Structures are given as structure tokens and as C-alpha cells.
Amino acid sequence: MIEIAKSAATTTLVITGDLDLGERSQFPEITARVTGLRRQLLVIDMCGVTFMDSTGAAFLISLADAGRKRGGATVLRGCADRDLFVLEVCGALDLFRIDQGHACEDEVPTT
């Protein structure tokens, strides 16, 4: 599932579950909605992503490329090492800023 949230300057995509060929049918609509919002910053929250294949990577790459062409930036938040590896293999990791300081809810120690 992909949810879109927006503020004055930022669009946030919250992705849960698999980001793969099985979800491909929703990518064009989401891409159109996100690019139509024309926010300078796109944050992609991947804390809930369980699996990403090259189709999911291509979706993220297309979002980042569209934002870059408008002078914007795309941030990956909560992205697992395995997903970063997929983007690196695709030669696209430099399209993204990686939020190194973010800790997903299930990674935050409870006190």
C-alpha cells in the first residue's frame, strides 16, 4: 500500500508491504499525483517495505528523476540495506538523499 501525505513544501509517500511487479499497476497513478503536487521535497518512507524488486526500484527512480528535473530532491527514509543495494545495482543511488538519522518505530528502543 502506498499513501500520500502533503504539506506546504513536502510530499511524503508511506510505503508498506512489497514494492514489486505485483504493485506495478498503481505506479502510474501515484507518479501522476506526486508530480502534480509539484513539491520541492519528496520524502519516501520505506519503514514498512518488506520487499523491493527492480520494478519497485524503477518506480522510485522515476519519482526521483521527475523531482530532480524540477529542481527538487528525493529523500529515502527507513530504507533497508537490501533496498539500497537494489538502487545501487541500478546505478541510481545518487538520485536520492538518504535519511541516516531516522529510526523506524520498531527500531526505537522502548524505555
Buried (B, 14 or more C-beta within 10 A) or exposed (E): EBEEEEEEEBBBBBBBEBBBEEBBEEBEEBBEBBBEEEBEBBBBBBBBBEBBBBBBBBBBBBBBEBBBEEEBBBBBBBBBEEBBEBBEEBEBBEBBBEBEEBEBEEEEEEE
